Amino acid sequence: MTPRSVDLRKDPVEAVLEHVERRLGVSLSRETLVRKRRSIGARTDRSTWVRIERRGLDRIGVQGGDGTASAEALRGVAKPAWLAGVAWRDNAEPVMWRADETELLPAAPAGSAVVRTEPQLSEEWWAALNVSLDALAAQRTNRIATPDTETLTQELVTGTIHGAFPRVDTRVTEWRPAHADFNWANITAPVFCVFDWEDWGMAPRGLDAASLWGASLAVPALADRVRGERRDDLESRDGMLMTLFVAAKMLGPYADPEDPRLVPARETAERLLAVLGPV
């Protein structure tokens, strides 16, 4: 049985909020409610934040749906501390609900997932980004990253890239821990912090840097800054593959002709294909 498609921005959520309040022993502020397609969040009466996610059992896999809780073991990464969590099986569908309570963020998100204006970021902010990404990459986990809730395998990398660039060798050689949803909506500023860790796990080197680059392409100077800061990752062979992976999602069968990132994504992809060569 496949779970029905749900958009939590539109569907009733009050029963879910009340369930979480009972299970975690908190009161959720409806005035602070943030609703996304498959998650909702709100501030609590004890000055914490609760994020609630709905995910089909077919999208969880053997590692479970405890990404935010398991990320608490990471050291040297700027993120809100995890405090408590609760999960339950939906009574009617093959769906798991999970609520995680964390510290409040130290600042607001730096922007939307894809930015069109350049955020004002200090040199200290960029230094903190590099410290956190380097610390994350140095650690090890049995988790596998699930960007867009899809388990990141060699087959997924190959299928995604070949959907737009069919003649490139996509073999990955180096896997490292990654946040796997690294965009401007999940990073704070002016104080750097990364949140929403539900999809983190092992991924090809450079995934997070390539994701942030892709989210910045509508602002060329910002995309160049990301590439400069994460040059070592993005100029590695796997980093080039991850850049193609991100570009392929923009340029592939579901490309939005109004997306301002299309031209710079294609220009970068053509340069990388010349370096990587055919299969």
C-alpha positions in Angstrom: 0.0 0.0 0.0 1.4 3.4 -1.0 0.7 6.4 1.2 -1.5 9.1 -0.3 0.0 12.3 -1.3 -0.4 14.9 1.4 0.6 18.6 1.6 0.8 19.7 5.2 0.6 23.4 4.1 -3.1 22.7 3.2 -4.2 19.6 5.1 -5.7 19.7 8.6 -2.9 19.3 11.2 -4.6 20.2 14.5 -5.1 16.6 15.6 -1.4 15.9 14.9 -0.4 19.0 17.0 -2.5 17.9 19.9 -1.0 14.4 19.8 2.5 15.8 19.9 1.6 18.1 22.8 0.3 15.1 24.8 3.3 12.9 24.0 6.0 15.5 24.6 4.3 17.4 27.4 4.5 20.8 25.7 2.2 23.5 24.4 2.8 24.5 20.8 2.3 28.1 19.8 0.0 28.2 16.9 1.1 31.8 16.1 4.6 30.5 15.3 3.5 27.6 13.2 5.6 27.0 10.1 3.9 24.7 7.5 5.8 22.9 4.7 4.8 20.2 2.3 5.8 17.3 4.5 6.7 18.9 7.8 5.3 21.4 10.4 7.1 23.2 13.3 6.3 25.5 16.1 7.8 27.1 19.2 6.9 25.6 22.6 6.0 27.0 26.0 9.4 26.0 27.3 11.3 28.0 24.7 12.2 25.1 22.4 11.2 24.2 18.9 9.3 21.1 17.7 9.5 19.8 14.2 6.9 17.2 13.0 7.4 15.2 9.9 5.2 12.8 7.9 7.1 10.2 5.9 6.0 7.0 4.2 7.4 3.8 5.5 8.8 3.1 2.0 10.9 6.3 2.4 12.4 5.3 5.7 14.4 2.2 5.0 16.4 0.1 7.5 18.1 3.1 9.2 14.8 4.4 10.6 13.5 8.0 10.7 15.7 9.3 13.5 18.0 11.6 11.6 17.6 14.6 13.9 18.2 12.5 17.0 21.1 10.6 15.6 22.8 13.9 14.5 23.2 14.7 18.2 26.3 12.5 18.2 28.1 14.8 15.7 30.8 16.9 17.1 32.2 20.2 15.9 29.1 21.0 13.8 27.1 24.1 14.6 23.5 22.8 15.1 20.7 23.1 17.6 20.9 20.5 20.4 18.3 17.7 20.2 16.3 17.3 23.4 13.5 14.8 22.9 11.6 12.9 20.3 8.5 10.8 19.7 7.5 8.6 16.7 4.3 6.7 15.9 2.7 4.7 13.1 -0.3 6.2 11.4 -3.5 4.2 12.1 -4.8 4.4 8.5 -1.7 4.5 6.2 1.8 3.1 5.9 3.2 6.3 7.3 5.4 7.3 10.2 5.0 10.6 12.1 7.9 11.9 14.1 8.3 14.9 16.3 11.7 16.2 17.5 12.2 18.9 20.1 15.4 20.9 19.8 16.9 24.1 21.0 15.7 27.3 19.3 17.8 28.5 16.4 20.4 31.2 17.2 19.2 33.3 14.2 16.7 33.3 11.4 17.2 31.2 8.2 19.6 32.9 5.8 17.0 32.7 3.0 14.7 30.5 1.0 15.9 27.2 -0.4 16.9 29.0 -3.6 17.9 32.6 -3.1 17.5 35.4 -5.6 19.1 38.1 -3.5 22.5 37.8 -1.8 22.3 37.4 2.0 24.7 39.6 4.0 27.2 37.2 5.5 30.4 38.1 7.5 33.8 36.5 7.1 33.2 34.9 10.5 30.0 33.3 9.0 31.9 31.7 6.1 34.6 30.5 8.5 32.0 28.8 10.7 30.5 27.2 7.6 33.9 25.7 6.7 34.5 24.5 10.2 31.2 22.7 10.4 31.4 21.1 6.9 35.0 19.9 7.5 34.0 18.5 11.0 31.0 16.7 9.5 33.0 15.1 6.7 35.6 13.8 9.1 33.1 11.7 11.0 31.6 8.3 10.2 28.2 6.8 10.3 26.2 3.8 9.1 23.5 6.1 7.9 23.0 6.7 4.2 21.9 10.2 3.1 18.4 10.5 1.7 18.2 13.8 -0.3 14.5 14.4 -1.2 13.8 11.3 0.9 15.5 9.0 -1.7 18.3 6.8 -0.5 21.5 8.0 -2.1 23.1 5.0 -3.9 25.4 4.7 -6.8 22.4 3.8 -8.9 20.6 7.0 -7.9 23.7 9.1 -8.7 24.0 7.5 -12.1 20.3 7.7 -13.0 20.0 11.3 -12.0 23.1 12.4 -13.9 22.4 10.4 -17.0 18.9 11.9 -17.1 20.7 15.1 -18.3 24.2 14.0 -19.2 24.1 10.4 -20.6 27.7 10.0 -21.6 29.7 10.6 -18.3 31.4 8.1 -16.0 29.5 8.5 -12.7 31.4 6.1 -10.5 31.8 7.5 -7.0 35.1 6.8 -5.2 34.8 8.7 -1.9 31.8 8.8 0.5 31.6 11.1 3.4 28.9 12.2 5.9 26.7 15.0 4.5 23.7 17.0 5.7 22.0 16.2 2.4 19.6 19.1 2.4 22.1 21.9 2.5 20.4 25.0 1.3 19.8 28.6 2.5 16.5 27.7 4.2 18.3 25.2 6.5 21.2 27.5 7.5 20.9 30.5 9.8 22.5 34.0 9.6 24.1 36.2 10.9 25.0 33.4 13.3 25.9 30.2 11.4 23.9 27.1 12.4 22.6 24.1 10.4 19.2 22.5 11.1 16.7 19.9 9.7 19.0 16.9 10.0 16.4 14.2 9.1 18.2 13.2 5.8 21.9 13.2 6.8 24.2 10.3 6.2 27.0 9.0 3.9 27.1 10.7 0.5 29.6 11.3 -2.3 32.2 13.9 -1.4 31.0 17.4 -2.2 27.2 16.9 -2.0 26.6 19.7 0.5 28.9 22.1 -1.2 27.3 21.4 -4.6 23.8 21.7 -3.1 24.6 25.2 -1.7 26.2 26.2 -5.0 23.0 25.1 -6.8 20.8 27.0 -4.4 23.0 30.2 -5.1 23.1 30.2 -8.9 20.5 33.0 -9.3 23.1 35.2 -7.5 26.4 34.7 -9.5 28.6 36.3 -6.9 27.2 34.1 -4.2 27.6 31.0 -6.2 31.2 32.0 -6.9 31.8 32.5 -3.2 30.5 29.1 -2.4 32.7 27.5 -5.0 35.7 29.4 -3.7 35.1 28.5 -0.1 34.6 24.8 -0.9 37.1 24.5 -3.7 38.8 21.4 -2.4 35.5 19.5 -2.4 34.1 20.8 -5.6 37.3 20.3 -7.6 37.6 16.7 -6.5 36.3 14.2 -9.0 33.4 13.3 -6.8 32.7 16.9 -6.2 32.5 17.5 -9.9 30.0 14.5 -10.1 27.9 16.1 -7.3 27.9 19.4 -9.2 26.5 17.5 -12.2 24.1 15.7 -9.9 22.7 19.0 -8.7 22.7 20.5 -12.2 21.0 17.5 -13.6 18.0 18.0 -11.2 17.7 21.5 -12.7 18.3 20.7 -16.3 16.7 17.2 -16.6 13.2 16.2 -17.7 11.4 18.4 -15.1 13.4 21.6 -15.8 11.5 24.8 -15.1 12.0 27.1 -18.1 11.6 30.1 -15.9 14.4 29.0 -13.5 17.1 31.7 -13.6 19.7 29.1 -12.7 19.4 27.1 -15.9 22.0 29.0 -17.9 24.8 29.1 -15.3 24.1 25.4 -14.4 24.4 24.4 -18.0 27.6 26.4 -18.5 29.2 24.8 -15.5 28.1 21.4 -16.5 29.6 21.8 -20.0 33.0 22.7 -18.4 32.9 19.7 -16.0 31.9 17.3 -18.8 35.0 18.4 -20.8 37.1 17.6 -17.7 35.4 14.3 -16.7 35.2 12.9 -20.2 32.9 10.3 -21.6 32.2 6.8 -20.2 
